[in-house]
Amino acid sequence: MKIPVVKEWGSWAVFFSSSLAALVAGILTRPWETGRGFSHVTLLTVLGMALLINAKNPLASALRTRGNKKEHVVWFLFFIVSGLVVLIPFLRDGFRSFFMFSILVLSYGILLYRGKEHSLFTEYNGFALLTLAAPVIYFTLTGVLSFKLYAAVLLFFGAGVFKVRVRTRKTMKYRWIMVLYCAVAVILYSLMNIPVILLLPLLENVVSVLLMREEKLRTTGYTELIKGIMFIILVGLFWQ
């Protein structure tokens, strides 16, 4: 039996990097002083979110398939139900705080239904869901919903959407969009009082689109992974 798990390792890299960044930011608040901290709830929450992420493939397959959709629907329900069950410890405290983010799930589902799986907006919407792991994990550690952390993580990793688009399309339009995105990210970081130095790895994005050297997508993936690790380290050094 073939299990339809998400095989795009870049998506998993963003998910786990967001989770680790949140773990680091949460530990910096010394949650143990208030009786909270890393626990089985955090581990279950990561597992639950991973199961929900895997629901994407069978959902997309069910929407694309015109014939028998039973297998895809069964796998979709399996990942959704099992993910939500594992997330129960988190949902007991976090459901009300995070309910507003259900609009991201709804919009992503609508975009898939309309056949726009590979549009720029859909891909960024997907990254918004993957990076939602950051405020969720932070909440399990501190009991606080941090929009600031979510914005910091989303703006950073969201640049990867445009980086890949530049590499695949190679047009001047997307090169300028990439540079503009990085500039806007700096402005938004400043307005939200987020240490701009966290965006230091995005200098590579600007340099790469200006030089536009030939590069395999696999190389781009490894570069993005290294930048994600750098981001986590910078969060540990400068988050406040």
C-alpha positions in Angstrom: 0.0 0.0 0.0 1.4 3.4 -1.0 1.0 6.0 1.6 0.5 9.5 -0.1 2.8 11.5 2.1 4.1 14.9 1.1 7.5 14.2 -0.7 8.5 17.9 -1.2 11.4 17.9 1.3 11.5 21.7 1.0 8.1 21.9 2.6 9.3 19.7 5.5 12.4 21.9 5.8 10.2 25.0 6.2 7.9 23.2 8.7 10.6 21.9 10.9 12.7 25.1 10.7 9.7 27.1 11.8 9.1 24.7 14.6 12.8 24.9 15.7 12.8 28.7 15.5 9.7 28.8 17.7 11.3 26.3 20.2 14.4 28.6 20.4 12.3 31.8 20.8 10.1 30.1 23.4 13.0 28.8 25.5 14.4 32.4 25.5 11.4 33.5 27.5 12.3 31.0 30.3 8.8 29.4 30.3 9.8 27.1 33.2 9.6 30.1 35.5 5.9 30.2 35.0 5.4 26.4 35.2 5.4 25.8 31.4 8.0 24.7 28.9 8.8 21.8 26.6 6.5 18.8 27.2 4.7 15.9 25.6 2.1 18.5 24.3 4.8 20.1 22.2 5.8 16.7 20.7 2.2 15.7 20.0 1.5 19.1 18.4 4.4 18.7 16.0 3.2 15.2 15.1 -0.4 16.3 14.7 0.6 19.2 12.4 2.8 16.8 10.3 -0.2 14.5 9.8 -2.4 17.4 8.7 0.3 18.5 6.2 0.1 15.1 4.6 -3.6 15.6 4.0 -2.7 17.9 1.2 -1.7 15.3 -1.4 -4.8 13.1 -1.2 -7.0 16.2 -1.2 -5.3 17.5 -4.3 -5.5 14.0 -5.9 -9.2 13.8 -5.1 -9.9 17.1 -6.7 -8.0 16.3 -9.8 -9.4 12.7 -10.3 -12.6 12.4 -12.3 -13.1 8.7 -11.7 -13.0 6.7 -8.4 -11.9 9.1 -5.6 -12.5 6.7 -2.7 -8.9 5.9 -2.0 -7.9 9.6 -2.0 -10.8 10.6 0.2 -10.0 7.8 2.7 -6.4 8.9 3.0 -7.5 12.5 3.3 -9.9 11.7 6.2 -7.3 9.5 7.8 -4.7 12.3 8.0 -7.2 14.9 9.0 -8.9 12.8 11.7 -5.7 11.3 13.1 -4.0 14.8 13.1 -6.8 16.4 14.9 -6.9 13.6 17.5 -3.2 14.0 18.2 -3.7 17.7 18.4 -6.3 17.5 21.2 -4.0 18.4 24.0 -3.0 21.6 22.1 -6.6 22.4 21.0 -7.9 22.3 24.6 -6.1 25.6 25.2 -5.3 26.9 21.8 -8.5 26.4 19.7 -10.0 29.8 20.5 -6.7 31.6 19.9 -5.9 30.0 16.6 -9.4 29.6 15.2 -8.9 32.7 13.1 -6.1 31.0 11.1 -8.7 28.5 9.7 -9.2 31.1 7.0 -5.8 30.0 5.6 -6.9 26.4 5.4 -10.2 27.4 3.8 -8.5 29.7 1.2 -5.9 27.0 0.4 -8.6 24.4 -0.1 -10.6 26.8 -2.4 -7.5 27.5 -4.5 -6.8 23.8 -4.9 -10.4 23.2 -5.9 -10.1 25.9 -8.6 -7.0 24.2 -10.0 -4.6 26.9 -8.9 -2.2 24.6 -7.0 0.9 26.0 -8.6 0.0 29.7 -8.6 2.2 32.1 -6.7 -0.6 33.0 -4.3 -1.4 29.4 -3.6 2.3 28.6 -2.9 2.6 31.5 -0.5 -0.7 30.5 1.2 0.9 27.1 1.6 4.0 28.6 3.2 1.7 30.6 5.5 0.2 27.3 6.7 3.7 25.6 7.1 5.1 28.5 9.1 2.0 28.5 11.3 4.0 25.9 13.1 6.0 28.7 14.7 3.2 30.4 16.7 1.6 27.1 17.5 4.8 25.6 19.0 5.6 28.9 20.8 2.1 28.7 22.3 2.6 25.2 23.7 5.8 26.5 25.4 4.6 29.8 26.7 0.8 29.9 26.5 1.1 33.1 24.4 0.0 33.6 20.7 2.9 35.6 19.1 1.8 37.3 15.9 5.3 38.9 15.9 7.0 35.6 15.7 4.6 34.4 13.0 5.3 37.5 10.9 9.0 37.1 11.4 9.0 33.4 10.3 6.5 33.8 7.4 8.3 36.9 5.9 11.6 35.1 6.0 10.6 31.7 4.7 8.1 33.2 2.3 11.0 34.6 0.3 11.7 31.1 -0.8 8.5 31.1 -2.9 9.8 33.9 -5.0 13.3 32.5 -5.1 12.1 29.3 -6.7 9.8 31.3 -9.0 12.8 33.3 -10.2 14.8 30.2 -10.9 12.1 28.5 -12.9 10.8 31.5 -14.8 14.0 33.6 -15.1 12.2 36.7 -16.0 13.0 40.3 -15.1 9.5 40.6 -13.6 10.2 38.0 -10.9 13.7 39.3 -10.3 12.3 42.7 -9.4 9.5 41.1 -7.3 12.2 39.2 -5.3 14.1 42.4 -4.6 11.0 44.3 -3.7 9.8 41.5 -1.4 13.1 41.6 0.6 12.8 45.4 0.9 9.3 45.2 2.2 10.3 42.4 4.6 12.9 44.8 6.1 10.4 47.6 6.4 7.8 45.3 8.1 10.4 43.9 10.5 11.3 47.5 11.5 7.7 48.5 12.0 7.0 45.5 14.2 10.2 45.9 16.2 11.7 42.6 15.0 15.5 42.5 14.8 16.2 43.1 11.1 19.4 41.1 11.4 17.3 38.0 11.3 16.8 38.7 7.6 20.6 38.7 6.9 20.4 35.4 5.0 18.1 37.0 2.5 21.0 39.0 1.1 21.7 35.8 -0.9 18.3 36.2 -2.5 19.1 39.7 -3.7 22.6 38.8 -4.9 21.4 35.7 -6.7 18.7 37.5 -8.7 21.1 40.3 -9.6 23.8 37.9 -10.9 21.4 35.2 -12.1 24.0 32.5 -12.3 23.0 29.1 -13.7 22.0 26.9 -10.7 20.2 23.6 -10.4 17.0 23.6 -8.3 18.6 21.0 -6.0 21.4 23.5 -5.3 18.7 26.2 -4.6 17.1 23.8 -2.2 20.3 23.2 -0.3 21.0 26.9 -0.2 17.5 27.6 1.3 18.1 24.9 3.9 21.4 26.5 5.0 19.6 29.9 5.2 16.9 28.3 7.3 19.5 27.0 9.8 21.2 30.4 9.8 17.8 32.0 10.6 17.3 29.7 13.6 20.7 30.6 14.9 20.0 34.3 14.5 16.7 33.9 16.4 18.7 32.3 19.2 21.1 35.2 19.3 18.9 38.2 18.7 15.2 37.4 19.4 13.6 39.6 22.0 
